[in-house]
Amino acid sequence: MLNNLYALDLGTTKFCLGTINIEKSSDSFTPSIDIISTPALGMYRGMLSDFTQASKALNKLLDFAEEKYKTRITATVVGIAGSHLESKSFTIYHSEKQPTIFGPNTLTQLEKMLCEQFSNNSKEILHKIPLSFNLDNRLVTKTPFGFHYLNISAEYLIISADKLYITDVIRLCNSCGLEVSRLCAEPYASSAVILNHEEKNIGTAVVDIGGGTSDGIIYYNETPKKVFTVDIGGNLMTNDLAIGLGLPFAEAENLKHRYGLCSIDPSKKIELINSLSKKETHELSTIHNILGARIKELGKYIYSALQKENVPLKGGLVFTGGGSQVQGLNIFFNSYFPYKSKTTNPKFPSIIKDLYENSYTSTDKAPPPYSTIYATVIGLLYLEVLQQEKLNKIETSYSISNYFRRFVGWIKEIT
């Protein structure tokens, strides 16, 4: 099931391709996630801006990957990011004349009605996320399969994206010999491997700080409530330092990661190499002022997005992505905004290990730690595995429903 499964993250600073790899030893198999990346071209704020350059970078990535994996890569899941992403909740009502068991056909009918109600010619639905199902006002559940009903009200969250932009992303992949098997919203993907069950339940926001944008998603009561995008990312922070201090971009990037906003003596001076290849000394307070101004601006936009949704966030903010590696980010953020914050690395999805253990003898070897910069591509892989498992469960539920129908028929015949 998990063989030849790939995920593609077209980021502002890098293109990443992830797959599930099996490490073989003499008597065991250990699943892990393998990721290849190459510098991005033709991207701006998480979106395509130059088709030719992006195609060049993607072809280079695929060449590396196919050489490493010794196979032809023909299909992949692709992440979608950018300020065109939107989310909106809907309630769908459906009735039957006779008591009916909730099965795959019911779900298909509800989702068809949902798409009709959405009706936005400029947007394409990426995710139809069921939030809850109310059956005859007697049962509210997230897992309605197998229950009888006459009347249903179903709550969904739709995450959508600009239809024409999606067409361009698919065309880019096709031009490089790739079929797009599924499209996923990147903030939804990242959050899937960042938050645990408890964090989703008590209310937590995930912000993936990428190179061009910061993509966010809010969870409460175990379900997503809203996605949002702030057009501020790590590249803008680095650019501020490069311009403000007269540094090469690479030097400014190293400075951001090494010192950032760390709480050490602000009067301490450090030696840097400027754009003219000459040594200069700067106080840390100068670096703090430049970097802090941009991160404070980012925080204000995040705070505004959270306030509009108006849900309790007892879990606070969880940062991930390459931009979250700024030294002192959480201490700085906590001092200005009323949410506790932390930075979290993506977790190895346990479902992947469990599925492989059903087929192979697996070791208890712990998976390697994954960097925050790979949260999106790991999340894309996880969502695809989850989707396939979901389809399998629906088929199983349908079989069980048919069994109960036959069972009821047998009882009627006996009586």
N, C-alpha and C positions, 0 to 999 in steps of 0.2 A: 504493500500500500504506500509506503513512504519512499520507495525507490524513485529516483529521477524527479524528485520534487525540488524546485528552485524558487527563490524569492529575490526580487530586484528592488533595490532602493535607489532612486535617482535623486541624490541629494545635491545641495548647492556646492559643496566642496568635494564630494566624493561619490562615485557610483559603487554600490556594493552588491555582490551576488552571494547569497547564502544557500547552503544545501545541508542535508543530513548525511553525516559521514559515519561509517562503521569502522571502528578500530579493532582489528582482528589480532588475537593472540593464539597460542596453541590450543586452548580449550574454551575460549570465551569471545564474546562480541560486546563492545562498548559503544553505544551511540553517542555522537557528539555533533555539534553544529560547526561546519567549516565555512569560513567567509573569505572571499577575495574582494579586494577593493582597488580602485584606480582613481586618480584625480579627475574630478568632474570638469566637463567643458559644456558650454552652451546652456548654463542654468543661471537663473536669477531669482532669489527669494523662493527657492524650492520649486520653481517651475521652469519649463523649457523656454529659452529665449533665443537660441540659435540652433536650428535643426541640424545643420551640417556639422557643427562642432560637437553637438551631443551625440550624433551618430558615430562620429570618429571615436569618442571616448567609450561608447557602449561596445563598439566592435573590438576595441582594444581589450576591454574587460572580458568579453566572451572568448577572445583568442587565448587569454591567460587561463581562463577557467577550463576551456576544452582541452588545453594542453595538460593541465594539472589532473583533471578527472578522467582523461583519456576517453571522452565520450562526446557525442554531438548534443548540444543543448538546444532544444527546439521549443520549449514552452516554459513559462514562468508566471508566478504571481507578481504583480507590480503594485508598489505603493503610490498613492496620490496625496500630494500636499499642496498647500497654498491657501491664500485668503479667500479663494472661491468656494472652499469647503463650507457647507452649512449643515445644521441639524435642526429638526423640528419634530415635535411629538404629535401623534394622531391617535384618535379613538375610532375603532371600526365596530359596527353593530351587524350582527347576523342572526337570523332566526330560522328554525326548522318547524314544520308542521307536526312531525312525529319525533319522539325521543331518539336522539342520534348519538352515537359514540364518536368522540373527537378522534380523528385520525388524520393521515396525511392529506386526504382530500379536503378536509375542513381547513387545514393550514393553508393549502393552496388557494382555496376560495377566499380566505381572509386576506392573504397577500395580494391577490388579484384586485380585491376591493380597495386595498391600501394604495396600490399603484394608481388606480383610477381616481382616488381622492387626492393624491399628490399632484398629479396633472400639471407639471411644469415643463414646458417645451425646451427651456434653455438648460435644464438640469438633468443629470443622470443619477439614479439611485445607486449608491455603493453598498449600503447596508440597510436592511430592514430588521431592526433589533426588537424582538418582542420583550415588553416590559412586564406585562401581567395579562391574565385572562380571567374575566369574571363570568362564571357559568351560573345563570339563573339567579343571580344575587345570593347564592348559597355557598359558593366556593370561589375564592380568588387564589389563583395559583400561577406559577411560571411553567409548570409542566402539566398541561391539560390532557395529554394523550391517555385514552382509555376511559375517560369519564363521559357519562351521559349528559346531554344538554338539550334545551329547547331554544334558549336565547343566550347569545354570547356578546360581551363587549370586550374588545381586545385593544390594549394600549401598545403602541409601537413608537420607537424613535427611528426616524429616517435620517441617514447621513448621505448627503448628495454632493455632487461636484459639477462643474461646468461641462456641459456635453461636448462642446467643440474642443475644449482642452483635452478631454479624455480621448477624443478622436485623434488628436495629434500625438498623444503618448502611444496609443496603439499603433499608429502609422510609423512612429519611430522604431518601435520594437519589431514590427513586421519588416521594415527595411533592413534590419540587422538579422533577419532569419528567425525571429522569435514570435511564437504565438502567445498571446496574453490569455492565460487560463482564468485569471480572476483579478479584479481591481479592489484594493483595500485602502481605506483612509488611514494615513500614517499615524495620526495621534491615537486612533483606536488600536492599531497594531502595537505601538509602543507600550501603551497602558496594559495590554494583555500579558506582558512578561515583566511588568514592573510592580503592579499592585497585587497584594494578596487578597484573599476573600474578606478578611476583617476590614481592611482599608477601604475596599469598595462598599462595604456595608455602612460604615460610620460616616462616610463622606470625605472624599479625598480628591484633589485635583492633581493630575500629572501634566507637567510641562516639559516637552522635549525641545531643548534649545539646540537647534541645528545651526548650520553655517549662515543661512539666509533668513530663516524665520524661527519663531518659537511656537510650536503646535501644542495646543492644550486640550484636555478632555476632563470633564467633571463627572464623578461617580457619587451616587448616594443610593442606599437601600439595594446594593449589589448590582445596580444597573447604570449605564451611562445616561447622563442628562443633557449634555451639551458639548459640542466641540467648538474651539475658537482658535484663531491664528493671530499672532502679533508679528508684524513685519520688522522684527529686530532679532538678530542672531549673533553668533559668535564672530562672524566676519566684520560686522559693524563695530563691535567692541575692539577688535584688533586694529581696524582701520583708524579708529579714534586715537589709539596709542601711537600708531605709526605716524599720523599727521601731527599730533600734539607734541611728540618728542623727536620728530624727524628721523624715524627709524625705518629700516627695511621691513616689509610685512612679516617675513619669517622671524626676525628679531623681536618684533612686537608680539607675535604669537607665542614665542617662548617666554617672553616677559609676563604675559597674561597668565600662563599656566604655572610659572615658577613662583611668582610673587602675588599677582592678582590683587586681592583685597585682604590678604592675610594680616592678622592683627599683631604685627611686630612694631618696633619703634619706628614711627612715621618719619622721624628725622634722619633715619639711616640712609646713607648714600650708596648707590650701586653704580657700577661702571658698565656702560653700554656702547655698542658700536653703531654710529649713526649712518645715515644713507650715503655719506661721503667717505665711509670706511674709517672714520676718525673716532677716537675714544671720547666719551662724554660721561659726566657724572650727573645723576638725578636723585633727588630725595624720593623715598617711597610715598610720601604724602602727595607728590605730584602725580604719581601713577594712580594712587587711590582716587584723587579728585577727577581725573579723566575717566577712568574706568567706572567709578562709582556713579557718575552722572548718567552714563548710558544704562547701567543696570537699574538705577532708580527709575528711569523712564520705562524700561521694560516692566518693572514691578507695578508701576501705575496702570499700565494697560492690562496686565494680568489681573490686578485688583478690580478694575472696572468690569472685566468679563465675569469674574466670580460674583460680584455684587449683583449683576443683572440676573443671574440664575437664582440667587437667594436660597441656597440650600446650606444646611449646617455642614461645616467642614472640620469635623473633629480630628480627622486624619491630616489636616493641613495640606501643604504643598509637597509634591515629590518631583524633584528635577532629574532629568536624564538627558542624553544627547551629548555631543561633543562640547557644547557651550557650557554645560554644567560642571566642567572640570576646572573652572576658574577658582583659584585658591581663595578661600574665605567667603565664597558666595552665600552660603546659608547663614553665617553669622551676620553678614551685612544685611541680608534680606530680612532676617528676624528683627533687626533693630529699627526697621522702617515700616514694616507691614504687620498686621495683626494675625498672621498665620505662621505657625511653626513650619519649618521647611527642612528638607534633607535631600541628599542626592543618593540615588539608588541605581545599582547596576542591574541589567536584565538577568532574569533567572532562567536556568535551563528548564524548559517545559517538561514537567514530570510525565505528561501523557505520551511524549515521544519515547521516553525510557520504558514506560509501561507497555506500550505497543510492541516495542522490539523484544521485551522480555517474554512476550507471548510466543515469539517465533525463535528466539535464540537464547542460549545460556549467557546471561549478562553478568559482568562483574559488579562489585559494589564500589568501583572506582568513581570518585566524585568528578563531575564535569568540571572543566577549567572555568575560571572566572571570566566573564565576558565584559568588555568595556562598554561604558555608556554610549559610545559612538555607534554601537551596533544594535541598539535597542529596537530600532525600526525593522531591520531586516530579520532579526530573530522573531519579533512579533508577527511579521508577515508569514514566516514559516509556521509558527504556532497556530495562527488563525486558519491556515489552509488545512493543517492536520485536524483541527477541531471541526472544520466544516465537513470533512470527509467522515469523521466519526459521527457527527450529527446526522448525516444522511443514512449511515448504517443503523443508527438507533431508531430513526423514523421508520425504516424498513422493518426493523424488529417489532416496533410498536404496532405497525400495520398488521403484521402476522399475528400478534397477540390479539388484536381487535377482531380479526377474522375468526380466530379460534373461539373467542367468547360469543360471537354471533352464532357460530355453529353449535356451541354448547347450549345457548338459550334455545336454539331450534330443537335440539335433542330433548330438552326438558319438556317443550311444548308437545312434541310427539309422544313422549312417555305419558304425559298427563291427559 
